[in-house]
Amino acid sequence: MDESQLIARVRSGDSAAERALYDAHVDRVYRLAFRLAGDDALAQDFTQETFIRAFDRLGSFRGDAAFSTWLHTITTTVVLNGLRKVKRFRQREADIDDAHEIGTVHRQAEPDLKVRLKQAIDALPEGYRTVFLMHDVEGYTHEEIGAALGVETGTSKAQLSRARAKLRVALADFAGEWTI
Amino acid sequence: MTDQHEDPKFEQWLKNVADSYHAPRTTPRDEMWAKIQHARRHKHIIELRPWMGWAVAAAAVLVLGIGIGRWTANQSDDGSRVATNGSTPSAVPGSTPVTREIDSLAGVAYRIAATQYLSRTEAFLTSFRTDANRSANTARLARQARGLLATTRLMLDSPAANDPRLRSLLEDLELVLMQIALLNPLEDGHDRDLINQGMNQSNVLPKLRSAIPAGPVSARTQGAL
């Protein structure tokens, strides 16, 4: 059965077809949510919300683009909006922490590559980070990214290039590892 | 211009090392599917909750009552006019107010739903603050927060959220409830403090309380009617 037939069955209320559609796409949705959120509970929450919205709004899916493209548009919207809310909350917490730490001197431990990489990716602007993770880590094409984020393919390419440039600078201490 | 720093060796190395960034575990398919099914059923149940059914029924009775009252009032007005003018009323008056009241029925029901929900959330957050030092209650609080979180999201998607002030409050509540829902029962002391500090900073409880009409819940509900 091809996907359009499966979608038609879901629309007609076939719960087995709903599960089949979910099974066909859940891995990619969850992986992307996890890569962006970095937290299993949040990734699960975002994945569930993505599918709940997708099933509720399946009637508005016209089939002009692939179902996966439509689904990933919902995924990125759910995840990025969710992360903005969490970030806002954590910022409040960080402000409180900063207020408590005035006058405290920290010694920065020498971080390893994994830690430095995490810091560098986390420090990227949201758009750069999203495109970088979707393309270089999860293997989405620029066309898929453009459709999911509602930007031109060229914008996706440019943001990826800028993300890599920023990471190259941030990880310059490890240059020996890629120049050999 | 953006290609000037491209370096295939760096890009390949970056792809390799970045694979460890937020590396996902195996997809918990069945676990998430069960939650999706539950949430979809829950959404349906909320729409048909007994108190909402009561509210809608009560509002419908009220609307009908208003309509009949206005219709009979207009009838008697017309009757007096008949007596004075000596003519017969040609149309049944009162249809416009009835239509207007029916149009506002959905808004009334959502206001009642919002009042009930805000009252429950106020009670829950107050309880959370007073229980802040009792780690034994964490699992229960997280479970309750998840339930309220689901309702919050439904409220955000409902016409109740058309009010910008209510929407802003719901968004703040969603954030707080999400944090409580994610509390770890083993390591929660610091996290609880942070949530409480966040609530203090954003004035969630005062905003919540000011959004709820004064009086006990049942009276508030009736007040909305």
Interface residues (C-beta under 8 A of the other chain):
Chain A: R19 Y22 D23 V26 D27 Y30 R31 F34 R35 L36 A37 G38 D40 A41 L42 A43 Q44 D45 T47 Q48 E49 F51 I52 F55 D56 K85 V86 R88 F89 R92 E93 D95 I96 L113 K114 L117 K118 I121 F132 L133 D136 V137 K157 A158 S161 R162 R164 A165 L167 R168 L171 E177 W178 T179
Chain B: T2 D3 H5 E6 D7 K9 F10 E11 Q12 W13 L14 K15 V17 A18 D19 S20 Y21 H22 P24 R25 T27 P28 R29 E31 M32 W33 K35 I36 A39 R40 K43 R153 E171 E174 L175 V176 M178 Q179 L182 L194 Q197 G198 Q201 S202
